[in-house]
């Protein structure tokens, strides 16, 4: 197969291209460990030194995370082509509580929206008549349980932890949105938001071909990986430093199961941090390896992603302070419960 033929596959033979691309990705992923081992053997450091451990961690995790992220983002980019903002609003408009919260949280997983999209998404949902609690289930799930977080968790910890995080994130989003909806806090929307004219959201059909959806997958890789790679390198570098130099039991002293205050402290530390899943998950990996408890680390990670201070500032444009405080408080309570439950059971 010539180079020109390969380049033409996405347009002329999109199904063949997907098979070839999947096989190439799998071969590259399987080759990472032996290549990293050979590179580590060439390092001019003492075999048991802290520096060697840190550099080896960085050399292996960087290509692993980037390759895994690119593959998952490509697939999710194709999936995302089916969920435009208009179609998402149409799917949620008119849904009852409970069912609507579950659907909103699930849609948050497969839609490419982040905290920076909070205001336009919120306004679009309000105009489409989506209930407030259902809207919050979506706004919590979309940044917290996203393809970046799941891809990195899958690659670094395996499917069990990735599935655990998926279930926890969806539960927090569903329950928190339902609670906010039951509190009937529509009066705490900014006046200009409540006065916006309502519009009917139509699902429609985008008519995209498979080749166009493949291009959408590539566009997602260029946009998302191009945006988050500095966070990935920074996170892996910090994780490598923790892995190489932090004593084995140091993290257990204040992020372990025995310290009752470790979970709320992790949440308090996580909220003001300005990063995303790409930057925080490699740090999480290193914390767990050094003795931190799983529940405490999950609470830290979820607070960084779902309760970031920048998102609160953005939402202040459309929400009054009591509603923002209620949103933050309900989500924080859910995260605290997750942390304590898993520290007590695992």
GIFEN-V107705 format. One record per residue. N is the residue number from 0. RES is the residue in one letter. PHI is phi in whole degrees, 0 to 359 (* if undefined). NEAR is the number of other ideal C-beta (glycine too) atoms within 10 Angstrom. D_LAST is the distance of its C-alpha to the last C-alpha in Angstrom with 1 decimal. Layout:
BEGIN
n:res:phi:near:d_last
N:RES:PHI:NEAR:D_LAST
N:RES:PHI:NEAR:D_LAST
END
This chain:
BEGIN
n:res:phi:near:d_last
0:X:*:8:51.1
1:X:283:7:52.7
2:X:298:7:51.1
3:X:296:7:53.1
4:X:295:11:51.9
5:X:298:14:48.2
6:X:295:11:48.8
7:X:276:12:50.6
8:X:303:19:47.9
9:X:303:19:45.9
10:X:272:14:49.1
11:X:273:11:50.9
12:X:224:14:48.2
13:X:299:16:44.9
14:X:292:11:43.2
15:X:297:14:44.3
16:X:301:19:43.1
17:X:297:18:39.6
18:X:294:11:39.5
19:X:297:14:40.9
20:X:295:17:38.6
21:X:296:13:35.5
22:X:295:10:36.7
23:X:295:11:37.6
24:X:297:15:34.2
25:X:296:11:32.4
26:X:297:9:34.7
27:X:296:13:34.2
28:X:294:15:30.4
29:X:292:9:30.6
30:X:276:12:33.0
31:X:297:18:30.9
32:X:296:11:29.2
33:X:296:9:32.4
34:X:295:13:34.3
35:X:297:19:31.8
36:X:296:12:31.9
37:X:294:9:35.7
38:X:296:13:35.8
39:X:298:17:33.5
40:X:293:9:36.0
41:X:272:6:38.8
42:X:294:14:37.3
43:X:275:6:39.7
44:X:235:14:37.1
45:X:299:9:36.1
46:X:306:9:33.5
47:X:256:7:31.0
48:X:282:12:31.9
49:X:296:14:29.6
50:X:296:14:31.9
51:X:298:16:31.7
52:X:299:17:27.9
53:X:293:20:28.0
54:X:294:17:30.8
55:X:297:20:29.3
56:X:302:24:26.1
57:X:293:19:28.4
58:X:295:19:30.7
59:X:276:19:28.1
60:X:288:25:25.9
61:X:298:19:28.9
62:X:294:15:30.7
63:X:298:18:27.4
64:X:294:23:26.3
65:X:294:18:29.8
66:X:293:17:30.5
67:X:297:19:27.4
68:X:298:23:28.0
69:X:299:19:31.7
70:X:295:20:31.0
71:X:290:20:28.6
72:X:296:25:30.8
73:X:299:24:33.8
74:X:297:16:32.4
75:X:292:23:31.3
76:X:297:23:34.7
77:X:294:20:36.3
78:X:298:18:34.1
79:X:298:20:34.8
80:X:295:20:38.5
81:X:273:14:38.2
82:X:236:15:36.7
83:X:289:14:39.3
84:X:304:17:39.0
85:X:296:15:41.8
86:X:292:18:40.1
87:X:297:26:36.8
88:X:298:24:38.7
89:X:295:17:40.6
90:X:292:18:37.5
91:X:266:23:36.1
92:X:297:21:39.4
93:X:80:12:40.1
94:X:280:16:36.7
95:X:279:9:35.6
96:X:299:14:32.6
97:X:87:13:29.4
98:X:300:10:30.7
99:X:296:25:31.8
100:X:296:30:28.5
101:X:295:17:26.7
102:X:296:17:29.5
103:X:297:29:29.6
104:X:295:28:25.9
105:X:295:18:26.3
106:X:295:19:29.5
107:X:298:24:27.9
108:X:291:20:25.8
109:X:255:17:29.0
110:X:247:24:31.4
111:X:272:20:32.3
112:X:255:21:32.3
113:X:236:18:30.8
114:X:297:21:31.1
115:X:291:12:34.6
116:X:267:17:35.7
117:X:300:22:34.5
118:X:292:17:38.0
119:X:299:12:40.0
120:X:295:22:37.3
121:X:299:23:37.1
122:X:297:15:40.9
123:X:296:19:41.2
124:X:293:24:38.8
125:X:298:21:40.8
126:X:296:17:44.1
127:X:276:21:42.9
128:X:81:14:42.0
129:X:289:25:38.2
130:X:303:23:36.7
131:X:299:20:35.1
132:X:296:23:31.6
133:X:294:28:31.6
134:X:300:24:32.7
135:X:290:29:29.8
136:X:302:31:27.3
137:X:291:27:28.9
138:X:293:27:29.2
139:X:281:30:25.5
140:X:291:28:24.4
141:X:302:26:27.1
142:X:281:24:26.2
143:X:279:28:22.4
144:X:251:26:21.8
145:X:248:25:24.6
146:X:295:23:25.5
147:X:294:25:25.2
148:X:300:24:21.6
149:X:292:21:20.7
150:X:296:24:23.0
151:X:290:28:21.6
152:X:297:24:17.9
153:X:298:18:19.1
154:X:288:22:21.1
155:X:268:21:18.8
156:X:236:17:15.4
157:X:97:10:16.4
158:X:290:11:16.6
159:X:296:10:13.0
160:X:291:17:12.1
161:X:299:18:15.6
162:X:293:13:15.3
163:X:299:17:12.1
164:X:296:23:14.2
165:X:301:17:17.2
166:X:296:12:15.8
167:X:295:23:14.5
168:X:297:29:17.8
169:X:296:21:20.0
170:X:297:14:18.5
171:X:299:26:19.2
172:X:296:29:22.6
173:X:293:24:23.6
174:X:292:19:22.8
175:X:297:28:24.1
176:X:298:31:27.2
177:X:296:21:27.8
178:X:297:19:27.6
179:X:299:25:30.0
180:X:296:21:32.3
181:X:291:10:32.5
182:X:284:15:33.5
183:X:52:10:36.7
184:X:255:18:37.0
185:X:302:13:39.5
186:X:292:10:42.0
187:X:264:18:39.8
188:X:286:18:40.5
189:X:300:13:43.2
190:X:303:8:46.7
191:X:292:10:47.7
192:X:288:17:44.5
193:X:296:12:45.3
194:X:273:8:48.9
195:X:295:12:48.3
196:X:292:5:50.0
197:X:279:10:47.9
198:X:234:13:48.1
199:X:273:10:47.3
200:X:269:22:44.7
201:X:250:11:45.7
202:X:291:13:43.5
203:X:69:10:46.3
204:X:230:6:46.2
205:X:278:12:45.9
206:X:66:6:47.7
207:X:284:14:46.0
208:X:275:10:46.4
209:X:298:15:43.8
210:X:298:16:45.4
211:X:291:15:45.1
212:X:291:17:41.4
213:X:297:23:40.9
214:X:297:18:42.7
215:X:297:19:40.4
216:X:297:23:37.5
217:X:297:15:39.3
218:X:297:14:40.0
219:X:296:23:36.3
220:X:298:18:35.6
221:X:298:13:38.5
222:X:285:13:37.5
223:X:284:23:33.7
224:X:295:17:33.4
225:X:297:9:36.6
226:X:274:13:35.1
227:X:260:21:31.6
228:X:301:15:32.4
229:X:297:11:33.1
230:X:295:18:29.7
231:X:297:23:28.2
232:X:297:17:30.3
233:X:295:15:29.6
234:X:297:26:25.8
235:X:293:28:25.9
236:X:296:17:28.3
237:X:294:15:26.1
238:X:299:25:23.1
239:X:296:23:25.5
240:X:295:16:26.6
241:X:298:21:23.1
242:X:298:22:22.4
243:X:275:18:25.8
244:X:243:13:26.4
245:X:287:16:23.4
246:X:302:10:22.5
247:X:304:9:19.2
248:X:259:10:17.8
249:X:295:14:19.6
250:X:294:22:17.0
251:X:296:19:14.6
252:X:290:13:17.4
253:X:230:14:17.3
254:X:233:25:14.3
255:X:267:15:11.7
256:X:290:18:9.5
257:X:284:10:12.7
258:X:271:15:15.0
259:X:297:10:15.1
260:X:272:9:17.5
261:X:293:26:15.6
262:X:291:28:14.6
263:X:299:17:18.2
264:X:296:16:19.6
265:X:298:27:17.9
266:X:293:22:19.4
267:X:298:13:22.7
268:X:292:14:22.9
269:X:287:22:22.1
270:X:301:17:24.7
271:X:283:12:27.8
272:X:290:18:26.8
273:X:256:9:29.2
274:X:205:17:27.5
275:X:224:22:25.9
276:X:301:28:23.1
277:X:299:27:25.3
278:X:272:23:25.4
279:X:270:26:21.9
280:X:291:29:19.7
281:X:299:28:21.1
282:X:291:23:20.4
283:X:302:24:16.7
284:X:302:25:16.7
285:X:291:25:18.3
286:X:298:25:16.2
287:X:297:19:13.0
288:X:294:15:15.2
289:X:261:18:16.3
290:X:107:16:13.3
291:X:291:24:12.3
292:X:283:25:8.8
293:X:299:19:7.8
294:X:299:25:8.3
295:X:296:28:11.4
296:X:292:25:12.7
297:X:297:25:12.4
298:X:297:31:14.3
299:X:299:28:16.7
300:X:297:24:17.4
301:X:294:29:18.0
302:X:291:28:20.2
303:X:298:26:22.3
304:X:277:26:22.9
305:X:262:27:23.3
306:X:235:24:24.8
307:X:293:20:27.1
308:X:300:12:30.1
309:X:302:13:32.6
310:X:294:21:31.6
311:X:298:17:32.2
312:X:295:11:35.6
313:X:296:17:36.5
314:X:292:18:35.6
315:X:299:14:37.8
316:X:292:13:40.8
317:X:239:19:40.1
318:X:240:24:38.1
319:X:280:15:39.2
320:X:304:9:37.0
321:X:301:12:35.8
322:X:287:22:34.4
323:X:297:17:32.7
324:X:296:13:31.2
325:X:295:18:30.0
326:X:303:24:28.5
327:X:295:18:26.7
328:X:293:14:25.6
329:X:294:20:24.2
330:X:294:26:22.3
331:X:298:22:21.0
332:X:297:15:19.9
333:X:298:23:18.0
334:X:294:29:16.3
335:X:299:18:15.5
336:X:298:17:13.9
337:X:301:22:11.7
338:X:299:26:10.6
339:X:292:18:10.2
340:X:298:14:8.4
341:X:284:20:5.6
342:X:292:23:5.7
343:X:278:10:6.1
344:X:252:8:3.8
345:X:248:10:0.0
END
